[in-house]
Amino acid sequence: MTIEEMKTKKREKGYTYNMMSQLSGVPLGTIQKIFNGETKSPRYDTLMALERIFQDEGRGYIYADRVMETGAAYSAKVQGEYTIDDYRALPEERRVELIDGCIYDLAAPTTFHQLIAGEAHRQISNFILERDGKCIPFISPIDVQLDCDNRTMVQPDVVILCDENKFKDFGIFGAPDFVLEVTSKSTKTRDYGKKLAKYMEAGVREYWIVNPYQKNVLVYHFPSEVYPVIYSMDVDIPVGIYEGELVINLSNLIGVIDKFLKK
């Protein structure tokens, strides 16, 4: 199998480089150099190890089209057929989301990803505490059984929940009032597409997408007649569910983000 054929298989199956490294035993950096064209003549045994992962799918990892775990109590299914039970049966160290019966692998958050989510959560928490508010802010990881069915469980970066009846032992059952996602290169398609539709349909009142690469924030306040509104990260951004009394400003993180992006 040629490198180009492997690239095609990788796209078809939705493999990440990290998943390929775990399955093949080939170092992550080596795989990236091969697929980016930096390594022109990879070793034969390396190519064979990579080729095998597209032919043998039974190694206990998450794939874009199925979940398999040796000796597990559940069997592999095709995308669209997974349930909350399958989600909960996965190893705890695996970070995934379940959306409409499909399982999506979540890469570990970057440093500036965590800084942005943490800063937004801090400002929201301070606002609520200072006013003895009844709403509850959460930061990932927090399970949200968005549609109250057994086919969707998401993990937003930051949420605000104002209906305490939706707060359960496992997380949140139903739609929170506010959701913030820090998008990345691996999640932007879902954040701007599938998740936008899911949050709106489920009854989330406000959805923010923070894009650290473009230094902007896309705000969907669904009860408003005008949305989305795009803001620069260096301005005060009003939170619609609080009618603008709460504003979030992420300008103090821009320098940190630039520093990490230049590495």
N, C-alpha and C positions, 0 to 999 in steps of 0.2 A: 504494500500500500504506500503510495507516494504521500509527501507532506501535504500537497494540495487536496488529495482525497481525505486525509485525516482532518484537514481544516473544514471540509464539507461535512464530514461526520460530526465533528465538534459542534458546528452550527445547528445541524439537524437535531442532535440530542441535547443541546443546551448545556454541554459540559463547561465548567470553568477550569482554568489552569490548575487551581488548587485541587479540584476533584481529580483531575488527570494525574497529578503528582501523587496523591494518596493511593490511587488505584494501581499505578504502574511502578511506584517506587523510584521514579526518576525525579531528581530535585526540581523544585518549582522554577528556579532561575534557568535551568537547562531547557525546560520545556518552553519557557517564554522566549528564549533566544532562538530556539529552533523555529517556532511558529512566527516570530517576527522577522525571520530571515537573517538574523545576526550570525547564526551558526550555519555555514554553507554546506558542510559535509558532516552530519551527525554520525556518531558511531553506530555500527550495525545492531549491536545488542540494545542500544537505546531506542532505535527505531522499532525493533521487534517488541520491546516492552510497551511502547506506546500503541503499536498496532493491536496488541492483545486486548487492550481495554475496550476496543470497539467490537471485539468478537466474543468477549466473556463478560457478561453483565451480572454475575452473581457473587459480589464481594462485600455486601453489607454497607453500601453507600447510597446516597440519594442521587437519582438520575432525573433528568428532565421528564422522561416518559414513564418512569416507574420507581418504586421503592423496593429494595431487596435487602434482607438481612439474614445471614446464615442462621438457621435454627429458630428464626423468629416465629411468633404465633400467628402472624399475618402473612398473606401471600402478596406477590407483586401484582400491581394493578396498572391499568393504563391511566393516563392523565384524565381527570374528570370524574374518576370513580373513588377517589380517596375520601375518607371521612375523618371526623374528630378522633375517633378511636385509633386510626392509623397515625395521625399526628402525635397523639400522646404515647404511642408505642415506640416512637423513634428514640434513639439514644439521646440523653439530655444534652450532650455536647453539640448536637447537630442543630444549627439555627436555620429554621425554615418557616415559611408561611403557607397556609392552606387557603386557596381562593377558588371557590366554585368547584371543589373536588380536585384541584390541581395543586401539586406541591412545588414550591419554588425555593431553591436554596438561597440563603442569605449569607453573604460574605461578612466576615468580621468587620465592624465599623472602623473607619480610620480615626486617627487621633483628632483631627479637626472636626470630623463628624460628631464625635462624642462631645467636643467642646461646644459646638453650636447647640446641640440638643440640651446639654447641661446648662448653658447660659439662658436659653429660652425658658427652660423649666424653672430656673432660679428666679427669674423676673416674674414669672407667672405665680410661683409659690409665694414670693414676698408680697405681691399685690393682694392675693387671697387672704394671707395671714394678717396683714395690716388692717384689713376690713372685716375680719372675722367671717369670711365668706363661707358658703355652704358647699361650693363646688370643690372637687378634689383633683389636683394635678398629679399626673403619673409620668414617669420616664421609662423608656424601654430597658429591660424586657418586661412587657406586660401583655398577656394574652387577651385578645379582644374577639369574642365570638360574635362577629359583626351582625350577621343576619338572623341570629338566634336559631340557626339550624345546625346540621352536623357536617356542613361542607365548606365552611369558611372560618379560619382563625388567623388573624393578622397580628402583627407586633409593631404598631406605630412608634415613632421615636418619642413623641410627646403627646399626651392627651389631657383634656379637661373633661371630667365627668360631673354633671350636676344632678343626676338622678341617682341617689344612693341605693335605690332598689336594684340597680343594674350592677352593683358592686358585689361580686361573688368571691368565694374562696380561691378559685383558680384565676380570677381576673375580672374582666368586664363582659357581661352578657347583654349584647345589644349595642346600639350605636352611641359612642360618646358625643359630647357636644362640640368639641374642638379637637382637631388632629393636626399635628405638624410632622412632616417627613423631611429629613435631610437627604436629598437625592444624591446618587452617585452614578458613576459610569455604568455600573452593573444593574442598577435598579431604576434608572430614569424612565425606561419604557413603561414599566408598571406604575411608577409614581404619577406620571403625566397621563396615563391612559387607563389601564384596568382599575387601579386603585381610586382614581378620581371618580370613575363611574360607580364603583362599589360604595364609596363613602357617600356620594350624593344620593344614590338609591336607598341606602340603609337608613338615612335620616340624620347623618352628621350635619351639624349646622354650619361649621366653618372648617376649611381645609387649607393649610399652608404647605407650599413646597419651597423649601430653602435650597437654592442652587449655589453652593460655595464656589463653583468654577466660574459662574457668570456674575457672582456677587449680587444676586437678586432674590426676591421672595415673591412667589406667585400666590395671591390670596383669593380664595373662593369663599365668600360669605353668601351662602345659598339663599337666605331670606331676602337679600338685597336685590334690587332690580338691575344692578350693574356688577357683573363679575365676569372674568377675573380682573383683579387689579394687580399690577406689577410694581413692586417697590425696590429701590436700591437698599442694600444691607446697611448703608450708613445713615439711614433716616429713622425717625420714630414711626413705627408701623402700628396702626390702631387695631385692636382685637374687636371684631364685630360683635361677638356675643356679649361683650361688656360695653357696647355702644361707644367705643373709643376711649373709655375711661382708663383702660389698660392699654399701654403702648409697649412694644418690645423694640429694643434697639440693639443691634448686633455689631455696631461699628467697631467696638473694641476688639473684635476677633479678626478683622480684615487683615491686619498685619501678620497675625499668626497664620492665617490661611495662606497668604502669599508665601510665607516662609516655607510651609510644608509643600506647596505646589511646585516650588522651584527645585525641590530635592530630586 
